[in-house]
Amino acid sequence: MQTLKVGALKLTLPSRWGSYLVNSLAGLVLFLLLVYALQLKTITVAVDGAQLKVKTTATTIEKALTRAGILMQPGDEVTPGLNARVQEGMVVNIRRGVNFSILVDGREVAVCLPPVTAKEALARAGIELGEADRLSLPPEAQVWEGLRLSVIRVTTDTITIEKKITPPVSYVNDPNLDQGKQRVVNPGEQGILAQDFAVVYENGREVSRTPIGERVVKPAVHKVIARGTRPVIYTKTVGRGQIIRYTKVLTMEATAYEPGPQSCGIYADGYTYTGKKATYGIAAVDPKVIPLGTKLYIEGYGFAAAEDIGSAIKGNRIDVCYDTLREALLWGRKKVKVYILAP
């Protein structure tokens, strides 16, 4: 007989039965050890910059990590996935998530992802990037903890601005209007110029404006002004009570000459530039100031006609003619008023 103790239970068996039972239990243990050995696998877990060798009988990556005490956090990424089956010698990569935010369309989106590129982070957050939009980081740069990634929406629009066209001014002579006076014949009318611009906006704020064309919507109408050409006639009482009618008075530097060779040189022939005989009552002038043929009254001299010129008579100069050299010398050089007589 053989006594077999199993816990608090004592069994008395025949000797041959006891041997059989012991052998059976030993076989079962060996079988179980064999099954365990067949299920045990070694994997490598790469996490937080370290590589860990993990022996496990778990069937999935998730169970293997849990049994190894490796906790997963929100935003972590496991490759292969948590549901993948454990295989001998496999490498499991864990990338820890980082917390950052994306500023887009006037709102701030909190995101927790592994350190992917900025472009991929937008895709994972479901944020579309327009063709012209840009980021505050290069698209291929990796995100990091605490980052505030900005999406800059870029849009382009065409605007039209209208400007007023100042009407050009045209002048016409009016013989029925006194000199120095003007009157508006046609007030004209402002035109309208439309200018087109390409405007670029970033997040709704204008950042640039480029002209792309312009067109006249409404032409300007000329403003026409009449300028008076009719001489204004004034009167004045001069020597011996004579009344003269004049249109203009000039203050000029006056000299005197006689028509002979002593004043006019050896080639003097006694005639003026206009062909008249040089005598008292003839004056040499600058035709740019006083036109030839103009009738004059010269203060201190009397009536004269602008019929001659002289090489030294330029600008506001006048040379009066006397019949003798003595009279010319007595005149000398002086400032006088010269009246342009009315026709």
ZIRAJO-V924114 format. One line per field, one symbol per residue. psi: psi as a letter, one per 40 degrees, with the letter a starting at -180 (. if undefined). Layout:
psi=???
This chain:
psi=ihhhhgbehhhhiidddddddddddddddddddddddddhihihhhhfeihhhhhieididddddddeehhiiheihhhiideiihiheihhhhhiiihiihhhfeihhhihiigiidddddddefhihideiiieiideiiiiheighhhhhhihihihhhihhhhihiiihheehiieiiihdheahiihhhhhihhhihfehheihhheiiihdhiihihhhhhhehihhiiihaifeihihieihihihhiiiieidddeieeheeiideeihhaheiihihdddhiiehhihhhedaiihgeiiidegibfiihihididddddddbhihihhhhii.
